[in-house]
Amino acid sequence: MRLYKAIVAGALSATVAAGTVVTLPVLTETAAGAATGPGVTANLWNWNWKSVARECTDVLGPAGYGSVQVSPPADSMSKGGSVWWDVYQPARYVLTSKFGDETAFRNMVAACHAAGVKVQVDTVVNHMTGQGATSYGGYSFSKYDYPGLYSSWDFHSPTCGINDADYGNNAWRVQNCELVGLSDLNTGSDYVRGQIAAYMNRLTDLGVDGFRIDAAKHISPDDLAAIRSRLRGSPYIHQEVIHGTNEAVQPSQYTGIGDVDEFVYGRKLKEQFTGQIKWLRTFGQSWGLSVGDDKAVVFVDNHDTERNGSTLNYKYGAAYRLANVFMLAWPYGKPNVYSSFTWSDGEGGPPSAGGGFVTDTDCSGGRWTCFDREMAGMVGFYNTVAGTPVANWTDNGGNLIAFSRGSRGWVAINNESGGVTRTFTTGLPAGTYPNVAGGGSVTVDAAGTATVTVPGRSAVAIRVGAQPSPTATPTGGTATVYYYTGWNPAYIHYGVNGSWTTVPGVAMDAACAGWKKRTVNLGTATAFQVTFNNGSGSWDNNNGRDYTLGAGTSTVKNGVVTGDAANPCGG
């Protein structure tokens, strides 16, 4: 839920202990190996239904994700795609959202289930709208009048607004007054409870497996319990209850209804990954986390926190990635991996067309992070080590940590700028294991130890059961790309045979004044597609067409590609 501002009208690599560095795929887990319950959830926030279906089939199922969390599917007030938060102002409980119609939603659920992935729906039931008069589905409404659904007497009256001071001393106002001007449903009403339950049961009938309850903090736990009692089956539920120190409404008050989104978790990881991660040895509820391991849905960031600055987000680059690696390696809560679109305007909506309907996710264009793909290998790690204890902790007194999970997995995380080489006790049986957190492999000896170089701002993770792909070792030519730019840093985001690097791509090296350089292994390909960016939202993608480069040396300057070029730096 949009809580931070009132609405107004208007390829990493690991060095092998003994052997060769190879590039390995991270999709190493099958859907059948996914954990029970929700497992690891991929939060594909603001993806349309067609794109979610494709991602379940191509990525989430093969990687072993247990669930996908999708954005609110109900028809909402329309801002024409100019903002992201309009979907959190429902106008009616009909599936005509900017992500697709009911048929597309049904097809998405079916595709995800076929891939072994459960579906969770972000569900907005605390309120209706605060502005607007027309929905994406063409429905007309006003703030307290939704023909055929709700009228003025279905909202808390007399109306009142939540003040900042209320959070500290007045739970009644927090749960009965209007949140940032949104019409607050009287969830104590039998009729309102019935309409909400009917909507959720309808989604269950369509195959939905669980629900995230948006703005649950602003609904009485008694009201939520009464609504849940009307639901068919046993859907998985987690609730958005943002923790505030000494506030009148606390997450622990909701654990009898279901799990709770653990907001303190991401705040604490930001403190460590912008400081020294050695302290994470004792990470857990004793750090002030709001609910216990068995009730916590944990995440590095979500759509609110990535914008309000309380957590890391994709713009933090390597620190963000490493924090997600830690989350999937450390035993606490139910992990939720956030994957959405890039942004410079915190209010701005996802890529859209035709009046605001969200376009298909394109992981090659720089507008979507597609971060679920970058964590695919660590999902298999999480599933493999589930239920095992932390052991063999080591750190260097600063920003390198390593630990094992029983005898099934081991991870090293280096948040320092330079590489570190050490001999680690992994706890794993002897063998050679691929690095599922990046590239390369690690050889463990008979004593369970391995000498590993962990590159700066990188991670190495190995687990039992992960096997290198027979096609993993690249062969063939290379391409050296020189790019003329004032960006510092500059990234090259490229696709070889349709397989793209994760946004923002790979950092380029300084070559000489004005030029950046990077060499790319093409395998058997003779050409590849390229875009460039500064890592902060500015892109050069050849006016949306991408650059096509070949093997050998190429230069790209002011939009002009020169193939078989001379080294512009003269060496």
ChimeraX attribute file (.defattr): number of C-alpha atoms within 10 A of each C-alpha:
attribute: neighborCount
match mode: 1-to-1
recipient: residues
	/A:1	17
	/A:2	20
	/A:3	13
	/A:4	11
	/A:5	8
	/A:6	11
	/A:7	15
	/A:8	9
	/A:9	8
	/A:10	6
	/A:11	15
	/A:12	18
	/A:13	22
	/A:14	27
	/A:15	22
	/A:16	24
	/A:17	22
	/A:18	14
	/A:19	12
	/A:20	13
	/A:21	17
	/A:22	18
	/A:23	23
	/A:24	25
	/A:25	19
	/A:26	24
	/A:27	24
	/A:28	22
	/A:29	24
	/A:30	16
	/A:31	19
	/A:32	15
	/A:33	17
	/A:34	25
	/A:35	19
	/A:36	9
	/A:37	11
	/A:38	24
	/A:39	22
	/A:40	27
	/A:41	27
	/A:42	28
	/A:43	25
	/A:44	23
	/A:45	21
	/A:46	25
	/A:47	26
	/A:48	27
	/A:49	29
	/A:50	18
	/A:51	18
	/A:52	27
	/A:53	25
	/A:54	17
	/A:55	24
	/A:56	28
	/A:57	21
	/A:58	14
	/A:59	16
	/A:60	31
	/A:61	29
	/A:62	23
	/A:63	27
	/A:64	31
	/A:65	35
	/A:66	26
	/A:67	28
	/A:68	30
	/A:69	23
	/A:70	23
	/A:71	22
	/A:72	25
	/A:73	27
	/A:74	27
	/A:75	28
	/A:76	30
	/A:77	31
	/A:78	28
	/A:79	20
	/A:80	19
	/A:81	22
	/A:82	16
	/A:83	16
	/A:84	18
	/A:85	20
	/A:86	24
	/A:87	27
	/A:88	26
	/A:89	26
	/A:90	25
	/A:91	31
	/A:92	24
	/A:93	20
	/A:94	16
	/A:95	20
	/A:96	22
	/A:97	27
	/A:98	32
	/A:99	30
	/A:100	21
	/A:101	18
	/A:102	17
	/A:103	11
	/A:104	17
	/A:105	23
	/A:106	16
	/A:107	16
	/A:108	24
	/A:109	24
	/A:110	20
	/A:111	20
	/A:112	23
	/A:113	20
	/A:114	15
	/A:115	25
	/A:116	23
	/A:117	30
	/A:118	25
	/A:119	26
	/A:120	29
	/A:121	23
	/A:122	23
	/A:123	24
	/A:124	24
	/A:125	26
	/A:126	27
	/A:127	24
	/A:128	25
	/A:129	25
	/A:130	23
	/A:131	21
	/A:132	19
	/A:133	15
	/A:134	17
	/A:135	24
	/A:136	25
	/A:137	20
	/A:138	13
	/A:139	17
	/A:140	16
	/A:141	19
	/A:142	19
	/A:143	18
	/A:144	19
	/A:145	19
	/A:146	17
	/A:147	13
	/A:148	7
	/A:149	13
	/A:150	19
	/A:151	13
	/A:152	14
	/A:153	12
	/A:154	20
	/A:155	24
	/A:156	19
	/A:157	13
	/A:158	6
	/A:159	12
	/A:160	15
	/A:161	17
	/A:162	19
	/A:163	15
	/A:164	9
	/A:165	10
	/A:166	18
	/A:167	20
	/A:168	15
	/A:169	14
	/A:170	15
	/A:171	18
	/A:172	16
	/A:173	17
	/A:174	24
	/A:175	25
	/A:176	24
	/A:177	26
	/A:178	23
	/A:179	25
	/A:180	17
	/A:181	20
	/A:182	21
	/A:183	27
	/A:184	28
	/A:185	25
	/A:186	22
	/A:187	27
	/A:188	19
	/A:189	14
	/A:190	13
	/A:191	14
	/A:192	19
	/A:193	20
	/A:194	16
	/A:195	17
	/A:196	21
	/A:197	20
	/A:198	17
	/A:199	18
	/A:200	25
	/A:201	18
	/A:202	16
	/A:203	20
	/A:204	21
	/A:205	12
	/A:206	15
	/A:207	17
	/A:208	21
	/A:209	23
	/A:210	24
	/A:211	24
	/A:212	24
	/A:213	24
	/A:214	23
	/A:215	22
	/A:216	24
	/A:217	22
	/A:218	23
	/A:219	26
	/A:220	21
	/A:221	18
	/A:222	14
	/A:223	16
	/A:224	20
	/A:225	14
	/A:226	18
	/A:227	21
	/A:228	19
	/A:229	13
	/A:230	15
	/A:231	18
	/A:232	14
	/A:233	11
	/A:234	11
	/A:235	17
	/A:236	16
	/A:237	18
	/A:238	25
	/A:239	26
	/A:240	22
	/A:241	25
	/A:242	18
	/A:243	19
	/A:244	15
	/A:245	11
	/A:246	10
	/A:247	14
	/A:248	14
	/A:249	26
	/A:250	18
	/A:251	23
	/A:252	15
	/A:253	15
	/A:254	24
	/A:255	17
	/A:256	11
	/A:257	17
	/A:258	18
	/A:259	26
	/A:260	31
	/A:261	25
	/A:262	28
	/A:263	27
	/A:264	22
	/A:265	27
	/A:266	23
	/A:267	19
	/A:268	19
	/A:269	25
	/A:270	22
	/A:271	14
	/A:272	17
	/A:273	21
	/A:274	14
	/A:275	13
	/A:276	16
	/A:277	23
	/A:278	20
	/A:279	14
	/A:280	17
	/A:281	15
	/A:282	9
	/A:283	16
	/A:284	17
	/A:285	14
	/A:286	9
	/A:287	12
	/A:288	12
	/A:289	19
	/A:290	24
	/A:291	26
	/A:292	18
	/A:293	17
	/A:294	12
	/A:295	22
	/A:296	25
	/A:297	25
	/A:298	23
	/A:299	27
	/A:300	30
	/A:301	27
	/A:302	20
	/A:303	20
	/A:304	16
	/A:305	19
	/A:306	17
	/A:307	19
	/A:308	14
	/A:309	12
	/A:310	17
	/A:311	24
	/A:312	28
	/A:313	22
	/A:314	24
	/A:315	15
	/A:316	15
	/A:317	15
	/A:318	18
	/A:319	23
	/A:320	20
	/A:321	22
	/A:322	21
	/A:323	23
	/A:324	26
	/A:325	27
	/A:326	19
	/A:327	24
	/A:328	28
	/A:329	26
	/A:330	23
	/A:331	20
	/A:332	19
	/A:333	23
	/A:334	23
	/A:335	24
	/A:336	27
	/A:337	27
	/A:338	24
	/A:339	23
	/A:340	21
	/A:341	22
	/A:342	22
	/A:343	19
	/A:344	10
	/A:345	9
	/A:346	14
	/A:347	13
	/A:348	14
	/A:349	21
	/A:350	25
	/A:351	20
	/A:352	17
	/A:353	12
	/A:354	10
	/A:355	13
	/A:356	20
	/A:357	19
	/A:358	23
	/A:359	20
	/A:360	16
	/A:361	24
	/A:362	14
	/A:363	18
	/A:364	25
	/A:365	21
	/A:366	25
	/A:367	19
	/A:368	22
	/A:369	23
	/A:370	22
	/A:371	22
	/A:372	24
	/A:373	22
	/A:374	23
	/A:375	25
	/A:376	26
	/A:377	26
	/A:378	32
	/A:379	34
	/A:380	29
	/A:381	30
	/A:382	26
	/A:383	21
	/A:384	21
	/A:385	23
	/A:386	18
	/A:387	11
	/A:388	14
	/A:389	13
	/A:390	18
	/A:391	16
	/A:392	14
	/A:393	18
	/A:394	16
	/A:395	18
	/A:396	12
	/A:397	11
	/A:398	14
	/A:399	21
	/A:400	23
	/A:401	23
	/A:402	23
	/A:403	24
	/A:404	28
	/A:405	27
	/A:406	18
	/A:407	18
	/A:408	20
	/A:409	25
	/A:410	28
	/A:411	25
	/A:412	28
	/A:413	25
	/A:414	27
	/A:415	28
	/A:416	19
	/A:417	11
	/A:418	11
	/A:419	15
	/A:420	14
	/A:421	12
	/A:422	12
	/A:423	11
	/A:424	20
	/A:425	21
	/A:426	30
	/A:427	21
	/A:428	24
	/A:429	17
	/A:430	15
	/A:431	13
	/A:432	21
	/A:433	21
	/A:434	30
	/A:435	32
	/A:436	29
	/A:437	31
	/A:438	23
	/A:439	23
	/A:440	25
	/A:441	28
	/A:442	25
	/A:443	21
	/A:444	24
	/A:445	17
	/A:446	11
	/A:447	12
	/A:448	16
	/A:449	18
	/A:450	24
	/A:451	19
	/A:452	22
	/A:453	21
	/A:454	25
	/A:455	21
	/A:456	19
	/A:457	20
	/A:458	26
	/A:459	29
	/A:460	28
	/A:461	27
	/A:462	26
	/A:463	26
	/A:464	18
	/A:465	15
	/A:466	20
	/A:467	14
	/A:468	21
	/A:469	14
	/A:470	7
	/A:471	10
	/A:472	13
	/A:473	15
	/A:474	13
	/A:475	12
	/A:476	11
	/A:477	16
	/A:478	19
	/A:479	20
	/A:480	20
	/A:481	26
	/A:482	29
	/A:483	26
	/A:484	20
	/A:485	18
	/A:486	12
	/A:487	15
	/A:488	15
	/A:489	15
	/A:490	27
	/A:491	24
	/A:492	25
	/A:493	25
	/A:494	26
	/A:495	19
	/A:496	18
	/A:497	13
	/A:498	10
	/A:499	12
	/A:500	17
	/A:501	19
	/A:502	21
	/A:503	25
	/A:504	29
	/A:505	23
	/A:506	20
	/A:507	20
	/A:508	21
	/A:509	16
	/A:510	16
	/A:511	17
	/A:512	13
	/A:513	11
	/A:514	15
	/A:515	22
	/A:516	26
	/A:517	20
	/A:518	17
	/A:519	15
	/A:520	17
	/A:521	16
	/A:522	20
	/A:523	15
	/A:524	13
	/A:525	15
	/A:526	16
	/A:527	18
	/A:528	21
	/A:529	20
	/A:530	24
	/A:531	24
	/A:532	27
	/A:533	24
	/A:534	19
	/A:535	23
	/A:536	16
	/A:537	13
	/A:538	14
	/A:539	20
	/A:540	19
	/A:541	19
	/A:542	15
	/A:543	10
	/A:544	11
	/A:545	12
	/A:546	18
	/A:547	19
	/A:548	15
	/A:549	23
	/A:550	20
	/A:551	21
	/A:552	18
	/A:553	19
	/A:554	21
	/A:555	23
	/A:556	20
	/A:557	13
	/A:558	10
	/A:559	14
	/A:560	10
	/A:561	16
	/A:562	15
	/A:563	16
	/A:564	15
	/A:565	15
	/A:566	14
	/A:567	14
	/A:568	16
	/A:569	12
	/A:570	6
	/A:571	6
